[in-house]
Amino acid sequence: MFKQYSPQTAQETILKRVPMDEFDVPEKLLDSIAALFGERLTPDQAVARILREVRQEGDAALRRWTQKLDGQSPDSFRVPEEDVRAALQSLSDEELNALQLAADRIRRFHQAQPVTSWFTNALGGTLGQFMRPIRRVGLYIPGGTAPLPSSVLMSAVIAQVAGVKEIAIVAPPQKQTGTIHPSILAAAALIGITEVYAIGGAQAIAALAFGTESIPRVDKIYGPGNLFVALAKRQVFGTVGIDSVAGPTETVVIADESANPAWVAADLLAQAEHDVLASAILLTPSESLIKKVQEEVVKQYNVRDRNEILEASLQNRSGAVLVKDLQQAADLANQYAPEHLCLSVSDPWQLSQEIYAAGGIFMGENSFEVLGDYVAGPSHVMPTGGSARFNSPLNVLDFVHVVSLVALDPQTTRQIAPAAAIIAETEGLDAHANAAKVRL
């Protein structure tokens, strides 16, 4: 179930990055798209049609596609504010306290991030940058195989820290009830957010990007989702901002002989249960550890709930890689650039100096990744698909934009305007040059 690979074989299989455009689309999915759309379309083409129709028809298209895809046809997509607040009563005291602890730690962590406007007089007059919060944001909260109230906290709390005034949440309704899972509503109510819409999929992204009669458009969209949500975010970028195009979740564990095999197996299974495309990869120079972890994976798998998902992700996108030493493990990890990188080694601080591409580094077995998912403090929304080479976990900077300030004094203007005119003339822009010259 949890296979062993050589470094070379792993690079050709489980460590190989495949662009979203090159994913193999299962025939079953293509067949379901054809049944819904009346013709054979790729997922990208299907998403484009939904976006176009919502942009043109607004709520009418939202209702039509929600009926087709979710079997729901609501009179109103917005969840009444009293229903959002009432969802708090659905939580036990233990659940409420756990969410409150998580919200408090997330808030305190991100309040410590230095995000301030700054100014200088060193270049004549005053120059600087204003850090302005984005006016209105939309948060997509997945609700497919598992409702994720933690994702509400891991995005909305950070938006609040940044000073965002308008925060809208969209989440798919449950097929059984037609309403959003109460734990998601409760998490929103806990931190004072009441603008929540029961809608998911590409149509939800379209509504946030373009606006409809009942859902005002936003300035930037955040949050992970399925393939259709990811494709929709990519297609609306430019009309609206997006945080990233999220792919399947992934964890790499680098471990040595000091690692506890039961804990390593538990951490790998925790990641693998997200969905069938999740990746859980062990890099270690210890063949004996691999054997112990394989035994533990089987033992723990047999008593887990989401066995079908676990089996698919463990067999297809996961495995153990026997490396020659920890340096090779670090090199492979940097090439792969995982969302989560767990260092289950005797000296994680030393090994961390070799890591430059990861969404988050989890130092030692007391800092296991599940704590990062819920209560450690940093957002669990992290770069996937290898984008940790250039992208960052969700943070306060994602919810602000920089406005440059130019307030030059007359003396500086006279000193630098001639250079501006010369550069403008070099570029063949006569009106630009004139705008500088008329001030001299």
DAGI-V641966 format. One record per backbone hydrogen bond with DSSP energy under -0.5 kcal/mol. NH is the residue of the N-H (numbers start at 0). CO is the residue of the C=O. If there is no record, write none. Layout:
NH|CO / NH|CO
This chain:
2|0 / 4|319 / 6|321 / 9|5 / 10|6 / 11|7 / 12|8 / 12|9 / 14|9 / 15|12 / 21|18 / 22|19 / 25|23 / 29|25 / 30|26 / 31|27 / 32|28 / 33|29 / 34|30 / 35|31 / 36|32 / 37|33 / 40|38 / 45|41 / 46|42 / 47|43 / 48|44 / 49|45 / 50|46 / 51|47 / 52|48 / 53|49 / 54|50 / 55|51 / 56|52 / 57|53 / 59|56 / 60|57 / 61|57 / 62|58 / 63|59 / 64|60 / 65|61 / 66|62 / 67|63 / 68|64 / 69|65 / 70|65 / 70|66 / 71|65 / 78|195 / 82|79 / 83|79 / 84|80 / 85|81 / 86|82 / 87|84 / 88|85 / 89|86 / 90|87 / 95|91 / 96|92 / 97|93 / 98|94 / 99|95 / 100|96 / 101|97 / 102|98 / 103|99 / 104|100 / 105|101 / 106|102 / 107|103 / 108|104 / 109|105 / 110|106 / 111|107 / 111|108 / 112|109 / 114|112 / 117|128 / 119|126 / 123|120 / 125|406 / 126|119 / 127|404 / 128|117 / 129|402 / 131|129 / 131|400 / 133|398 / 136|165 / 137|219 / 138|167 / 139|137 / 139|221 / 140|138 / 140|169 / 141|139 / 147|141 / 150|147 / 151|147 / 151|148 / 152|148 / 153|149 / 154|150 / 154|151 / 155|151 / 156|152 / 158|154 / 159|155 / 160|156 / 161|157 / 162|158 / 162|159 / 163|158 / 164|134 / 165|134 / 166|164 / 167|136 / 168|194 / 169|138 / 170|196 / 171|140 / 173|178 / 177|173 / 183|180 / 184|180 / 185|181 / 186|182 / 187|183 / 188|184 / 189|185 / 190|186 / 190|187 / 191|188 / 192|187 / 193|191 / 195|193 / 196|168 / 197|76 / 198|170 / 198|196 / 203|199 / 203|200 / 204|200 / 205|201 / 206|202 / 207|203 / 208|204 / 209|205 / 210|205 / 210|206 / 211|214 / 215|213 / 217|207 / 218|135 / 219|135 / 220|240 / 221|137 / 229|225 / 230|226 / 231|227 / 232|228 / 233|229 / 234|230 / 235|231 / 236|232 / 237|239 / 238|235 / 239|235 / 240|218 / 242|220 / 245|243 / 250|278 / 251|339 / 252|280 / 253|251 / 253|341 / 254|252 / 254|282 / 255|343 / 258|255 / 260|258 / 263|259 / 264|260 / 265|261 / 266|262 / 267|263 / 268|264 / 269|265 / 270|266 / 271|267 / 272|268 / 273|270 / 277|274 / 278|248 / 280|250 / 281|318 / 282|252 / 283|320 / 284|254 / 286|284 / 289|285 / 290|286 / 291|287 / 292|288 / 293|289 / 294|290 / 295|291 / 296|292 / 297|293 / 298|294 / 299|295 / 300|296 / 301|297 / 302|299 / 303|300 / 306|304 / 309|305 / 310|306 / 311|307 / 312|308 / 313|309 / 314|310 / 315|311 / 316|312 / 318|279 / 319|2 / 320|281 / 321|4 / 321|319 / 322|283 / 322|320 / 328|324 / 329|325 / 330|326 / 331|327 / 332|328 / 333|329 / 334|330 / 335|331 / 336|332 / 337|332 / 339|249 / 340|359 / 341|251 / 342|340 / 342|361 / 343|253 / 343|341 / 344|342 / 347|344 / 350|346 / 351|347 / 352|348 / 352|349 / 353|350 / 354|351 / 358|337 / 359|338 / 361|340 / 361|359 / 362|360 / 363|342 / 363|361 / 366|363 / 370|367 / 371|367 / 372|368 / 373|369 / 373|370 / 374|370 / 375|370 / 376|377 / 378|393 / 381|379 / 385|336 / 386|383 / 387|336 / 388|385 / 389|386 / 390|386 / 393|380 / 397|394 / 398|395 / 399|396 / 400|131 / 402|129 / 403|401 / 404|127 / 406|125 / 412|408 / 413|409 / 414|410 / 415|411 / 416|412 / 417|413 / 419|415 / 420|416 / 421|417 / 422|418 / 423|419 / 424|420 / 425|421 / 426|422 / 427|424 / 428|423 / 429|427 / 432|428 / 433|429 / 434|430 / 435|431 / 436|432 / 437|433 / 438|435 / 439|436
